[in-house]
């Protein structure tokens, strides 16, 4: 039977998804992945440079689309005090779109959130929180003139909101909470954060 590159590629990916889900990235072996795929180790390296490259092949495209959606939702245009509050509301309420995407690609996100330890994706949630903190801090710094208490802005304060909302959404997802209930709960967490920011910063 002639060698079919695309078929071999798909067999490796299918076996990798199964092995990573069962054993986690750190404990899954290329040898077992190849054995279950019915291919040689040599064939594996004709397709992937490393185990991390293989994991990336399973998740990178879905994360690219996730990040594109996130960036679109992070756009900011501040011209008045009303804009500050409007953007705060939009920023937190827009997480509904991201939650919907996570649930629509549930296998990939379970792989990232539960099985990526030891891979280049193991800090996905922490990196996302850090990025949101940077965006929030930039937003607050540019909005100071619309605040009554701008001196209360701090890195520690800024981290509270993103950490609470993002962790809530992903924890609920992993716990099997239905999508609509996750969205509702995340919205409540968002409202809590927004009310806190408004009080602490005098907005």
C-alpha positions in Angstrom: 0.0 0.0 0.0 1.5 3.4 -1.0 2.3 5.9 1.8 -0.5 8.4 2.3 1.0 11.5 4.0 -2.4 13.1 4.9 -3.8 9.8 6.2 -0.8 9.2 8.4 -1.0 12.8 9.7 -4.6 12.4 10.7 -3.9 9.0 12.4 -1.2 10.6 14.5 -3.4 13.5 15.5 -6.3 11.2 16.4 -4.0 9.0 18.5 -2.4 12.0 20.1 -5.7 13.5 21.2 -6.6 10.2 22.9 -3.3 9.8 24.6 -3.0 13.4 25.7 -6.5 13.2 27.2 -5.9 10.0 29.0 -2.3 10.6 30.2 -1.7 14.3 30.0 1.0 15.9 27.9 3.8 15.2 30.3 3.1 11.4 30.6 2.0 10.7 27.0 4.8 9.1 25.0 5.5 9.5 21.3 6.1 5.7 21.2 2.6 4.9 22.4 1.0 7.6 20.2 2.8 6.0 17.2 1.9 2.5 18.3 -1.8 3.3 18.5 -1.7 5.2 15.2 0.0 2.2 13.5 3.0 4.3 12.3 6.7 4.2 13.0 8.6 6.7 15.1 10.3 7.7 11.9 7.0 8.5 10.3 6.1 10.7 13.3 9.2 12.9 12.8 8.3 13.3 9.2 5.2 15.1 10.4 6.2 16.7 13.7 9.4 18.0 15.2 8.5 17.2 18.8 5.7 16.2 21.1 5.1 19.8 21.8 4.7 20.5 18.1 2.1 17.7 18.0 0.2 19.2 20.9 0.3 22.6 19.1 -1.1 21.0 16.0 -4.2 20.0 18.0 -4.9 23.3 19.6 -3.1 26.2 17.8 -5.7 27.0 15.2 -8.6 27.0 17.7 -6.5 29.3 20.0 -5.7 31.6 17.1 -9.4 32.1 16.5 -10.0 32.5 20.2 -7.3 35.2 20.4 -8.7 37.0 17.3 -12.1 37.1 18.9 -10.6 38.3 22.2 -8.6 41.1 20.5 -11.7 42.3 18.6 -13.6 42.5 21.9 -10.8 44.4 23.5 -10.9 47.5 21.2 -11.3 50.7 23.2 -12.3 54.3 22.3 -12.6 56.7 25.2 -14.0 60.2 24.8 -16.1 60.8 27.9 -17.0 59.5 31.3 -19.9 57.7 29.8 -17.5 55.9 27.5 -15.5 54.6 30.4 -18.6 53.0 32.0 -19.8 51.8 28.6 -16.5 50.1 27.8 -16.3 48.5 31.2 -19.8 47.0 30.7 -18.9 45.9 27.1 -15.6 44.4 28.2 -17.2 42.2 30.8 -20.4 41.3 29.0 -18.4 40.3 25.9 -17.0 37.3 27.7 -20.3 35.6 26.7 -18.9 35.4 23.1 -15.7 33.7 24.4 -17.6 31.3 26.6 -19.7 30.3 23.6 -16.6 29.6 21.6 -15.0 27.5 24.4 -18.1 25.3 24.6 -18.3 25.0 20.8 -14.7 23.7 20.9 -15.0 21.8 24.2 -12.6 19.0 23.4 -9.8 21.3 22.5 -10.3 23.5 25.6 -10.5 20.5 27.9 -7.2 19.4 26.4 -5.6 22.8 27.1 -7.1 23.3 30.5 -6.6 19.8 31.9 -3.9 18.0 30.0 -1.3 20.6 28.9 1.0 20.4 31.9 4.6 20.3 30.6 3.7 21.8 27.2 4.1 25.3 26.0 0.4 25.8 26.6 0.3 24.9 30.3 0.0 28.6 31.4 -2.8 29.4 29.0 -5.2 30.7 31.7 -2.5 32.6 33.6 -1.3 34.2 30.4 -4.8 35.2 29.4 -5.4 36.8 32.9 -2.0 38.7 32.6 -3.0 40.0 29.1 -6.4 41.1 30.4 -4.7 42.8 33.4 -2.4 44.7 31.1 -5.3 45.8 28.9 -7.4 46.8 31.9 -4.5 48.8 33.4 -3.9 50.6 30.1 -7.6 51.4 29.9 -7.7 52.7 33.5 -4.6 54.8 33.1 -6.1 56.4 29.9 -9.4 57.0 31.8 -7.9 58.8 34.9 -9.3 62.2 34.0 -12.8 60.7 34.3 -12.3 59.3 37.8 -12.7 60.9 41.2 -10.2 58.5 42.8 -7.5 57.7 40.2 -4.9 57.3 42.9 -6.5 53.9 43.8 -5.4 52.3 40.5 -2.8 49.6 41.2 -1.6 46.4 39.7 -3.1 44.4 42.6 -6.5 46.0 42.2 -6.5 45.5 38.5 -5.8 41.8 38.8 -8.9 41.1 40.9 -11.5 41.5 38.1 -9.9 39.5 35.3 -8.8 36.7 37.7 -12.3 36.3 39.2 -14.2 36.4 35.9 -11.8 34.3 33.8 -11.2 31.6 36.5 -15.0 31.4 37.1 -15.7 30.9 33.4 -13.1 28.1 32.9 -13.7 26.4 36.2 -17.5 26.2 35.5 -16.7 24.8 32.1 -14.5 22.1 33.5 -17.0 21.3 36.2 -19.6 20.6 33.5 -21.8 23.6 34.1 -24.2 24.2 31.2 -23.2 27.0 28.9 -26.1 29.3 29.7 -25.6 28.8 33.4 -21.9 29.6 33.0 -22.7 32.7 31.1 -25.2 33.8 33.8 -22.8 33.1 36.6 -19.9 34.9 34.8 -22.2 37.9 34.2 -22.9 38.1 38.0 -19.1 37.9 38.7 -18.6 40.7 36.1 -21.3 42.8 37.7 -19.6 42.4 41.1 -16.3 43.5 39.6 -17.7 46.5 37.8 -19.5 47.7 41.0 -16.2 47.4 42.9 -14.3 49.3 40.3 -16.9 52.1 40.2 -16.8 52.5 44.0 -13.0 52.2 44.4 -12.2 54.6 41.5 -15.1 57.0 41.9 -16.7 56.4 38.5 
